[in-house]
Each structure stands twice: as structure tokens, then as C-alpha cells.
Amino acid sequence: MRSVKAQQVQPGDRFLTRRGEPSEPVQHTRISRDDFGTPALIVATLADGREVRIAFGSTIRVRTHRPAPVIDPAADLAPVEEGSPEAVVVEIARRHPEDQHLLALAAKLSRGINMRSGSQLEDIDTMARYLFTDLDDSEGALRATTLLTDLPYDGAMGRWKSIESSLALAANIHHHRGERAEAEAAGARLREPDEAETDPVRARRTAEIRQRQLNEPNLYDREILRAQAAGDLVAERQWRESRLSTLFYLRARGGSETFTDEELDRRVAREVEAVRAVADRLAEAGPDA
């Protein structure tokens, strides 16, 4: 998987459908211009004849066999100000100077981080999770989460999604280190959206919905089984990461009437191993996965 500009989409690339499955391969692309002659859309025709329209200049994730450009830490990580969020990202990246995926994320973020940008917060959270699952670097992952875990809940759910994810990851790392106070503090912050509602009726309704989610979480069993049956390692990894995110949240937040803390600990450990196993198989398979 790789993020590319719309105009960089090439024949053979595949898009991800809304179900997380790969599309038919792109056969060819053309540029559609607006009434003033300015490129407006990239129209990609797939092997099954369908057309996909993408805004010119926008970024999209594709599955591609094209080799990724090699990132050089010395040349591609931008100069950063000491003590800045960008400096933290660069410091983390230098822990793994040979890992191209991590370096690509760091190079992108080192050029400037806007803490109001939901997409950049998502990139930071992605970095933290990659450090934890793929590189088995809990220290680096925890360092990355610190960029998000002090940010307040301000009602912007797009931003909070990444903050919430990093809080859950940080809480689980602290928990397994035996750092109980830190784990509980991070877990307590996960309740902030529920506690922000001031209307009693809405607050009660929100609490009911949340309790149902805690008791009957979607753990993506069918999606994972479907990906396994199809031999689609990329999709299996994505669904397993979604399951792991849910388990992290359940363990960190607490309050489930269905799962005990001990059961969640077992499930988290099992799923971390499963994600890492799929990641290893993807690495062995290379671009053909």
C-alpha cells in the first residue's frame, strides 16, 4: 500500500473499496479539465470497465507493484527545531534508520506538523502503532503517543479519533509495564466525550449506546475470516488492526460487562501476535502480497 497523488496513479494500481478489499486493476487514466482548461479530475478506468474519478492533486492510497522511492534519513528528513513535535518525529525515525515505511512517515511529518490537522494526527497515530506492532518498539511508540495524548477533547471527532487511539495504545503499554497510575490516567481520558454532554437526556442516551458498544463490540470476525479465505494478507492485516484498536480501547477504558480485564489481556496479547505474524508474511511476500 502506498499514498500517491491522483495524477501518479498508473495502470496495474488497485484502489481499496469501502469494504477494505482491492478493486480491479487500473487499465488506463485520463485527465478531465474544467471549463477553464485546468486539470480537475483524474478518471481511472478499471479492468471491469468501471470508472473512478479522483480530484486532481488529491492523495489516495493504492496497492501497487511499483518500487517505493528510497528514503535517505540524512537528506529527506527536514531540519527541525529542538523541542518541537517535528523533532520528536525525527528522533523516533532515527531509531530505525533502515525502515523505509517509518522514514516515509517521518519525512512527511518533519516538514511541518499542524496539530489542528486531523490527517496529520492520524499519521502520528499510525507511526505509533507501526512502531509497536511491526518494530516491537514500545518505547518509540510511547514517545510518539505523547504528541497526541495531551491534546484536549474539543468536540472535533475527526481529531479525537487519533487522540483516542493513541491514548488507548499508551494505556496498554503502561499497563504491561506495570505503570498503573499512568495507564489509569490515559484510560480515564477516553471517557471525556461521554462526559462532555451537558443535556441529561442526551447524556443518558449516550451512556446507553456506549455501554452497548462496550458489551457487544465489533471485533471484525467475519471480515478477518473472509480475508483469510481469499488469501488477502493486506485486507487481513487491516481488519486485524481494527480488532486490535477495539481491544486496546476496551482494555484501557474499562466498563465492559462482557469481557473481564484478564480476558481482554489475553485477547490483546493474542491479537498483537497475529498482527505481527501477518506483517512478517507481508514482508516475505513483498510487492506481490
C-alpha positions as YAML, in Angstrom:
chain: A
units: angstrom
residues:
- id: 1
  name: MET
  ca: [0.00, 0.00, 0.00]
- id: 2
  name: ARG
  ca: [1.22, 3.48, -0.82]
- id: 3
  name: SER
  ca: [-0.16, 7.01, -0.80]
- id: 4
  name: VAL
  ca: [0.19, 8.70, -4.20]
- id: 5
  name: LYS
  ca: [-1.13, 11.84, -5.85]
- id: 6
  name: ALA
  ca: [-4.11, 11.26, -8.13]
- id: 7
  name: GLN
  ca: [-2.04, 12.12, -11.20]
- id: 8
  name: GLN
  ca: [0.53, 9.46, -10.19]
- id: 9
  name: VAL
  ca: [-1.96, 6.58, -10.45]
- id: 10
  name: GLN
  ca: [-0.72, 4.12, -13.08]
- id: 11
  name: PRO
  ca: [-2.00, 1.01, -14.87]
- id: 12
  name: GLY
  ca: [-1.91, -2.00, -12.56]
- id: 13
  name: ASP
  ca: [-2.62, 0.01, -9.41]
- id: 14
  name: ARG
  ca: [-5.60, -1.07, -7.31]
- id: 15
  name: PHE
  ca: [-7.77, 1.09, -5.06]
- id: 16
  name: LEU
  ca: [-9.29, 0.00, -1.76]
- id: 17
  name: THR
  ca: [-13.06, -0.35, -1.81]
- id: 18
  name: ARG
  ca: [-15.20, 0.80, 1.11]
- id: 19
  name: ARG
  ca: [-15.21, -2.80, 2.35]
- id: 20
  name: GLY
  ca: [-11.42, -2.72, 2.55]
- id: 21
  name: GLU
  ca: [-10.97, -5.01, -0.44]
- id: 22
  name: PRO
  ca: [-8.82, -4.26, -3.53]
- id: 23
  name: SER
  ca: [-10.53, -3.05, -6.69]
- id: 24
  name: GLU
  ca: [-9.89, -4.40, -10.16]
- id: 25
  name: PRO
  ca: [-6.57, -3.07, -11.53]
- id: 26
  name: VAL
  ca: [-6.43, 0.26, -13.33]
- id: 27
  name: GLN
  ca: [-6.19, -0.14, -17.11]
- id: 28
  name: HIS
  ca: [-5.61, 3.48, -18.05]
- id: 29
  name: THR
  ca: [-6.17, 7.03, -16.83]
- id: 30
  name: ARG
  ca: [-7.07, 10.35, -18.41]
- id: 31
  name: ILE
  ca: [-7.27, 13.95, -17.22]
- id: 32
  name: SER
  ca: [-10.62, 15.73, -17.18]
- id: 33
  name: ARG
  ca: [-10.33, 19.53, -17.27]
- id: 34
  name: ASP
  ca: [-12.74, 22.21, -16.09]
- id: 35
  name: ASP
  ca: [-14.21, 24.93, -18.32]
- id: 36
  name: PHE
  ca: [-11.05, 27.00, -17.97]
- id: 37
  name: GLY
  ca: [-8.72, 24.22, -19.06]
- id: 38
  name: THR
  ca: [-7.38, 23.50, -15.59]
- id: 39
  name: PRO
  ca: [-6.95, 19.82, -14.63]
- id: 40
  name: ALA
  ca: [-9.88, 18.95, -12.37]
- id: 41
  name: LEU
  ca: [-10.19, 15.16, -12.24]
- id: 42
  name: ILE
  ca: [-8.21, 12.03, -12.91]
- id: 43
  name: VAL
  ca: [-10.54, 9.44, -14.43]
- id: 44
  name: ALA
  ca: [-9.20, 5.91, -13.95]
- id: 45
  name: THR
  ca: [-10.76, 3.08, -15.95]
- id: 46
  name: LEU
  ca: [-10.61, -0.29, -14.21]
- id: 47
  name: ALA
  ca: [-10.29, -3.71, -15.83]
- id: 48
  name: ASP
  ca: [-14.01, -4.37, -15.31]
- id: 49
  name: GLY
  ca: [-14.91, -1.18, -17.19]
- id: 50
  name: ARG
  ca: [-15.84, 0.92, -14.18]
- id: 51
  name: GLU
  ca: [-14.55, 4.47, -13.94]
- id: 52
  name: VAL
  ca: [-13.16, 6.02, -10.76]
- id: 53
  name: ARG
  ca: [-12.97, 9.82, -10.54]
- id: 54
  name: ILE
  ca: [-10.33, 11.36, -8.28]
- id: 55
  name: ALA
  ca: [-9.77, 15.07, -7.64]
- id: 56
  name: PHE
  ca: [-6.60, 16.23, -9.37]
- id: 57
  name: GLY
  ca: [-3.85, 16.83, -6.80]
- id: 58
  name: SER
  ca: [-5.56, 14.83, -4.05]
- id: 59
  name: THR
  ca: [-3.84, 11.93, -2.30]
- id: 60
  name: ILE
  ca: [-5.14, 8.37, -2.49]
- id: 61
  name: ARG
  ca: [-3.88, 5.04, -1.17]
- id: 62
  name: VAL
  ca: [-3.26, 2.33, -3.76]
- id: 63
  name: ARG
  ca: [-1.89, -1.18, -3.93]
- id: 64
  name: THR
  ca: [0.92, -1.09, -6.43]
- id: 65
  name: HIS
  ca: [3.86, -3.19, -7.60]
- id: 66
  name: ARG
  ca: [5.97, -0.12, -8.31]
- id: 67
  name: PRO
  ca: [9.06, 0.06, -6.07]
- id: 68
  name: ALA
  ca: [8.84, 2.78, -3.44]
- id: 69
  name: PRO
  ca: [11.43, 5.56, -3.60]
- id: 70
  name: VAL
  ca: [14.27, 5.03, -1.13]
- id: 71
  name: ILE
  ca: [14.25, 7.49, 1.78]
- id: 72
  name: ASP
  ca: [17.64, 8.76, 2.98]
- id: 73
  name: PRO
  ca: [17.43, 9.95, 6.61]
- id: 74
  name: ALA
  ca: [20.26, 12.43, 6.10]
- id: 75
  name: ALA
  ca: [18.72, 14.01, 3.02]
- id: 76
  name: ASP
  ca: [14.95, 13.52, 3.32]
- id: 77
  name: LEU
  ca: [14.24, 14.35, 6.97]
- id: 78
  name: ALA
  ca: [13.73, 18.11, 7.11]
- id: 79
  name: PRO
  ca: [15.70, 20.31, 9.55]
- id: 80
  name: VAL
  ca: [13.66, 20.69, 12.75]
- id: 81
  name: GLU
  ca: [13.58, 22.99, 15.76]
- id: 82
  name: GLU
  ca: [14.74, 21.41, 19.00]
- id: 83
  name: GLY
  ca: [11.85, 20.55, 21.30]
- id: 84
  name: SER
  ca: [9.25, 20.74, 18.53]
- id: 85
  name: PRO
  ca: [6.82, 17.94, 17.58]
- id: 86
  name: GLU
  ca: [8.76, 17.58, 14.34]
- id: 87
  name: ALA
  ca: [11.95, 16.99, 16.36]
- id: 88
  name: VAL
  ca: [10.24, 14.18, 18.26]
- id: 89
  name: VAL
  ca: [9.22, 12.53, 14.97]
- id: 90
  name: VAL
  ca: [12.76, 12.78, 13.57]
- id: 91
  name: GLU
  ca: [14.25, 11.45, 16.80]
- id: 92
  name: ILE
  ca: [11.93, 8.43, 16.64]
- id: 93
  name: ALA
  ca: [12.71, 7.79, 12.97]
- id: 94
  name: ARG
  ca: [16.43, 7.76, 13.65]
- id: 95
  name: ARG
  ca: [15.88, 4.80, 15.97]
- id: 96
  name: HIS
  ca: [15.16, 2.71, 12.86]
- id: 97
  name: PRO
  ca: [17.24, 4.24, 10.03]
- id: 98
  name: GLU
  ca: [16.70, 1.26, 7.71]
- id: 99
  name: ASP
  ca: [12.90, 1.11, 7.91]
- id: 100
  name: GLN
  ca: [11.56, 2.78, 4.79]
- id: 101
  name: HIS
  ca: [7.91, 2.88, 5.87]
- id: 102
  name: LEU
  ca: [8.75, 4.67, 9.10]
- id: 103
  name: LEU
  ca: [11.14, 7.04, 7.34]
- id: 104
  name: ALA
  ca: [8.50, 7.93, 4.75]
- id: 105
  name: LEU
  ca: [6.04, 8.88, 7.51]
- id: 106
  name: ALA
  ca: [8.72, 10.84, 9.35]
- id: 107
  name: ALA
  ca: [9.88, 12.67, 6.22]
- id: 108
  name: LYS
  ca: [6.31, 13.78, 5.56]
- id: 109
  name: LEU
  ca: [5.73, 14.96, 9.14]
- id: 110
  name: SER
  ca: [9.15, 16.58, 9.56]
- id: 111
  name: ARG
  ca: [8.17, 19.23, 7.01]
- id: 112
  name: GLY
  ca: [5.70, 20.68, 9.50]
- id: 113
  name: ILE
  ca: [3.01, 19.39, 11.86]
- id: 114
  name: ASN
  ca: [-0.27, 21.23, 12.33]
- id: 115
  name: MET
  ca: [-1.88, 19.90, 15.50]
- id: 116
  name: ARG
  ca: [-5.27, 21.06, 14.20]
- id: 117
  name: SER
  ca: [-4.97, 18.79, 11.17]
- id: 118
  name: GLY
  ca: [-6.87, 15.53, 11.57]
- id: 119
  name: SER
  ca: [-4.86, 13.85, 8.81]
- id: 120
  name: GLN
  ca: [-1.54, 14.72, 10.45]
- id: 121
  name: LEU
  ca: [-2.74, 13.47, 13.83]
- id: 122
  name: GLU
  ca: [-3.70, 10.26, 12.05]
- id: 123
  name: ASP
  ca: [-0.19, 9.99, 10.60]
- id: 124
  name: ILE
  ca: [1.31, 10.35, 14.09]
- id: 125
  name: ASP
  ca: [-1.01, 7.68, 15.46]
- id: 126
  name: THR
  ca: [-0.16, 5.42, 12.51]
- id: 127
  name: MET
  ca: [3.53, 5.89, 13.32]
- id: 128
  name: ALA
  ca: [2.98, 4.96, 16.97]
- id: 129
  name: ARG
  ca: [1.08, 1.80, 16.08]
- id: 130
  name: TYR
  ca: [3.61, 0.79, 13.44]
- id: 131
  name: LEU
  ca: [6.42, 1.18, 15.96]
- id: 132
  name: PHE
  ca: [4.52, -1.00, 18.42]
- id: 133
  name: THR
  ca: [3.30, -3.78, 16.13]
- id: 134
  name: ASP
  ca: [5.82, -4.03, 13.29]
- id: 135
  name: LEU
  ca: [9.01, -2.86, 15.01]
- id: 136
  name: ASP
  ca: [8.22, -4.10, 18.53]
- id: 137
  name: ASP
  ca: [9.43, -0.73, 19.83]
- id: 138
  name: SER
  ca: [7.21, 0.11, 22.79]
- id: 139
  name: GLU
  ca: [9.48, 2.95, 23.89]
- id: 140
  name: GLY
  ca: [9.36, 4.62, 20.48]
- id: 141
  name: ALA
  ca: [5.62, 4.04, 20.24]
- id: 142
  name: LEU
  ca: [5.03, 5.63, 23.64]
- id: 143
  name: ARG
  ca: [7.20, 8.59, 22.66]
- id: 144
  name: ALA
  ca: [5.06, 9.10, 19.55]
- id: 145
  name: THR
  ca: [1.82, 8.93, 21.52]
- id: 146
  name: THR
  ca: [2.97, 11.81, 23.75]
- id: 147
  name: LEU
  ca: [2.44, 14.13, 20.79]
- id: 148
  name: LEU
  ca: [-1.29, 13.36, 20.97]
- id: 149
  name: THR
  ca: [-2.18, 12.26, 24.47]
- id: 150
  name: ASP
  ca: [-2.03, 15.75, 25.99]
- id: 151
  name: LEU
  ca: [-4.31, 17.25, 23.35]
- id: 152
  name: PRO
  ca: [-7.77, 18.15, 24.70]
- id: 153
  name: TYR
  ca: [-11.13, 16.85, 23.57]
- id: 154
  name: ASP
  ca: [-12.70, 19.77, 21.71]
- id: 155
  name: GLY
  ca: [-15.69, 18.09, 20.09]
- id: 156
  name: ALA
  ca: [-13.94, 17.51, 16.76]
- id: 157
  name: MET
  ca: [-14.42, 13.76, 16.41]
- id: 158
  name: GLY
  ca: [-12.13, 13.53, 13.38]
- id: 159
  name: ARG
  ca: [-9.22, 14.75, 15.51]
- id: 160
  name: TRP
  ca: [-10.34, 12.90, 18.62]
- id: 161
  name: LYS
  ca: [-10.30, 9.56, 16.79]
- id: 162
  name: SER
  ca: [-6.49, 9.68, 16.54]
- id: 163
  name: ILE
  ca: [-6.07, 11.08, 20.06]
- id: 164
  name: GLU
  ca: [-8.32, 8.31, 21.40]
- id: 165
  name: SER
  ca: [-6.33, 5.68, 19.52]
- id: 166
  name: SER
  ca: [-3.03, 6.92, 20.95]
- id: 167
  name: LEU
  ca: [-4.47, 7.15, 24.46]
- id: 168
  name: ALA
  ca: [-5.60, 3.51, 24.24]
- id: 169
  name: LEU
  ca: [-2.21, 2.39, 22.94]
- id: 170
  name: ALA
  ca: [-0.34, 4.36, 25.62]
- id: 171
  name: ALA
  ca: [-2.60, 2.97, 28.36]
- id: 172
  name: ASN
  ca: [-1.88, -0.59, 27.24]
- id: 173
  name: ILE
  ca: [1.87, -0.04, 27.08]
- id: 174
  name: HIS
  ca: [1.85, 1.48, 30.58]
- id: 175
  name: HIS
  ca: [-0.34, -1.38, 31.83]
- id: 176
  name: HIS
  ca: [2.04, -4.06, 30.62]
- id: 177
  name: ARG
  ca: [4.97, -2.17, 32.14]
- id: 178
  name: GLY
  ca: [3.22, -2.21, 35.49]
- id: 179
  name: GLU
  ca: [2.79, 1.59, 35.43]
- id: 180
  name: ARG
  ca: [-0.71, 1.52, 36.85]
- id: 181
  name: ALA
  ca: [-1.20, 5.24, 37.54]
- id: 182
  name: GLU
  ca: [-0.17, 6.23, 34.02]
- id: 183
  name: ALA
  ca: [-2.38, 3.53, 32.48]
- id: 184
  name: GLU
  ca: [-5.40, 4.64, 34.50]
- id: 185
  name: ALA
  ca: [-4.82, 8.31, 33.67]
- id: 186
  name: ALA
  ca: [-4.75, 7.59, 29.93]
- id: 187
  name: GLY
  ca: [-7.78, 5.30, 30.20]
- id: 188
  name: ALA
  ca: [-9.77, 7.91, 32.12]
- id: 189
  name: ARG
  ca: [-9.33, 10.41, 29.30]
- id: 190
  name: LEU
  ca: [-11.14, 8.05, 26.95]
- id: 191
  name: ARG
  ca: [-14.35, 8.91, 28.78]
- id: 192
  name: GLU
  ca: [-14.12, 12.64, 28.02]
- id: 193
  name: PRO
  ca: [-16.50, 12.64, 25.01]
- id: 194
  name: ASP
  ca: [-19.18, 10.90, 27.09]
- id: 195
  name: GLU
  ca: [-18.73, 13.29, 30.00]
- id: 196
  name: ALA
  ca: [-18.85, 16.38, 27.78]
- id: 197
  name: GLU
  ca: [-22.60, 16.07, 27.16]
- id: 198
  name: THR
  ca: [-24.48, 18.51, 29.44]
- id: 199
  name: ASP
  ca: [-28.06, 17.67, 28.46]
- id: 200
  name: PRO
  ca: [-29.29, 14.96, 30.90]
- id: 201
  name: VAL
  ca: [-31.47, 13.16, 28.35]
- id: 202
  name: ARG
  ca: [-28.74, 13.06, 25.71]
- id: 203
  name: ALA
  ca: [-26.16, 12.08, 28.32]
- id: 204
  name: ARG
  ca: [-28.30, 9.13, 29.40]
- id: 205
  name: ARG
  ca: [-28.83, 8.04, 25.81]
- id: 206
  name: THR
  ca: [-25.10, 8.39, 25.08]
- id: 207
  name: ALA
  ca: [-24.30, 6.27, 28.13]
- id: 208
  name: GLU
  ca: [-26.69, 3.54, 26.97]
- id: 209
  name: ILE
  ca: [-25.15, 3.46, 23.49]
- id: 210
  name: ARG
  ca: [-21.63, 3.42, 24.91]
- id: 211
  name: GLN
  ca: [-22.43, 0.57, 27.28]
- id: 212
  name: ARG
  ca: [-23.84, -1.47, 24.41]
- id: 213
  name: GLN
  ca: [-20.63, -0.84, 22.44]
- id: 214
  name: LEU
  ca: [-18.55, -1.94, 25.42]
- id: 215
  name: ASN
  ca: [-20.63, -5.08, 25.91]
- id: 216
  name: GLU
  ca: [-21.09, -6.02, 22.24]
- id: 217
  name: PRO
  ca: [-18.06, -4.65, 20.37]
- id: 218
  name: ASN
  ca: [-17.48, -5.35, 16.71]
- id: 219
  name: LEU
  ca: [-14.32, -7.46, 16.60]
- id: 220
  name: TYR
  ca: [-14.45, -7.95, 12.82]
- id: 221
  name: ASP
  ca: [-14.57, -11.76, 12.94]
- id: 222
  name: ARG
  ca: [-16.37, -12.15, 9.60]
- id: 223
  name: GLU
  ca: [-14.13, -9.68, 7.82]
- id: 224
  name: ILE
  ca: [-10.97, -11.40, 9.03]
- id: 225
  name: LEU
  ca: [-12.28, -14.84, 8.06]
- id: 226
  name: ARG
  ca: [-13.25, -13.55, 4.62]
- id: 227
  name: ALA
  ca: [-9.78, -12.07, 4.08]
- id: 228
  name: GLN
  ca: [-8.13, -15.31, 5.21]
- id: 229
  name: ALA
  ca: [-10.32, -17.37, 2.89]
- id: 230
  name: ALA
  ca: [-9.36, -15.10, -0.02]
- id: 231
  name: GLY
  ca: [-5.67, -15.22, 0.91]
- id: 232
  name: ASP
  ca: [-5.66, -11.41, 1.06]
- id: 233
  name: LEU
  ca: [-2.93, -10.56, 3.57]
- id: 234
  name: VAL
  ca: [-3.34, -6.80, 3.15]
- id: 235
  name: ALA
  ca: [-7.05, -6.91, 4.00]
- id: 236
  name: GLU
  ca: [-6.45, -9.36, 6.85]
- id: 237
  name: ARG
  ca: [-3.90, -7.03, 8.38]
- id: 238
  name: GLN
  ca: [-6.23, -4.04, 8.12]
- id: 239
  name: TRP
  ca: [-9.10, -5.86, 9.79]
- id: 240
  name: ARG
  ca: [-6.84, -7.30, 12.48]
- id: 241
  name: GLU
  ca: [-5.55, -3.79, 13.20]
- id: 242
  name: SER
  ca: [-9.15, -2.64, 13.58]
- id: 243
  name: ARG
  ca: [-9.79, -5.51, 16.00]
- id: 244
  name: LEU
  ca: [-6.65, -4.65, 17.96]
- id: 245
  name: SER
  ca: [-7.70, -1.00, 18.19]
- id: 246
  name: THR
  ca: [-11.05, -2.06, 19.65]
- id: 247
  name: LEU
  ca: [-9.37, -4.38, 22.16]
- id: 248
  name: PHE
  ca: [-6.92, -1.66, 23.20]
- id: 249
  name: TYR
  ca: [-9.86, 0.70, 23.76]
- id: 250
  name: LEU
  ca: [-11.87, -1.84, 25.75]
- id: 251
  name: ARG
  ca: [-8.92, -2.70, 28.00]
- id: 252
  name: ALA
  ca: [-7.88, 0.92, 28.55]
- id: 253
  name: ARG
  ca: [-11.33, 2.40, 29.12]
- id: 254
  name: GLY
  ca: [-12.83, -0.38, 31.20]
- id: 255
  name: GLY
  ca: [-16.52, -0.77, 31.92]
- id: 256
  name: SER
  ca: [-17.36, -3.77, 29.73]
- id: 257
  name: GLU
  ca: [-19.86, -6.12, 31.36]
- id: 258
  name: THR
  ca: [-18.97, -8.88, 28.88]
- id: 259
  name: PHE
  ca: [-15.17, -9.02, 28.99]
- id: 260
  name: THR
  ca: [-13.07, -9.17, 32.15]
- id: 261
  name: ASP
  ca: [-9.72, -7.38, 32.27]
- id: 262
  name: GLU
  ca: [-7.98, -10.76, 32.27]
- id: 263
  name: GLU
  ca: [-9.84, -11.88, 29.14]
- id: 264
  name: LEU
  ca: [-9.00, -8.61, 27.39]
- id: 265
  name: ASP
  ca: [-5.33, -9.01, 28.34]
- id: 266
  name: ARG
  ca: [-5.32, -12.44, 26.71]
- id: 267
  name: ARG
  ca: [-7.10, -11.19, 23.62]
- id: 268
  name: VAL
  ca: [-4.79, -8.19, 23.24]
- id: 269
  name: ALA
  ca: [-1.68, -10.37, 23.53]
- id: 270
  name: ARG
  ca: [-3.07, -12.87, 21.03]
- id: 271
  name: GLU
  ca: [-4.03, -10.18, 18.52]
- id: 272
  name: VAL
  ca: [-0.69, -8.37, 18.77]
- id: 273
  name: GLU
  ca: [0.99, -11.65, 17.86]
- id: 274
  name: ALA
  ca: [-1.45, -12.21, 15.00]
- id: 275
  name: VAL
  ca: [-0.86, -8.73, 13.55]
- id: 276
  name: ARG
  ca: [2.90, -9.20, 13.77]
- id: 277
  name: ALA
  ca: [2.65, -12.61, 12.09]
- id: 278
  name: VAL
  ca: [0.66, -11.15, 9.19]
- id: 279
  name: ALA
  ca: [3.14, -8.27, 8.94]
- id: 280
  name: ASP
  ca: [6.00, -10.78, 8.69]
- id: 281
  name: ARG
  ca: [4.18, -12.71, 5.95]
- id: 282
  name: LEU
  ca: [3.55, -9.49, 4.05]
- id: 283
  name: ALA
  ca: [7.23, -8.57, 4.31]
- id: 284
  name: GLU
  ca: [8.22, -12.00, 2.98]
- id: 285
  name: ALA
  ca: [5.71, -11.79, 0.12]
- id: 286
  name: GLY
  ca: [6.93, -8.34, -0.92]
- id: 287
  name: PRO
  ca: [5.02, -6.36, -3.56]
- id: 288
  name: ASP
  ca: [3.11, -9.44, -4.72]
- id: 289
  name: ALA
  ca: [1.13, -9.72, -1.46]
...
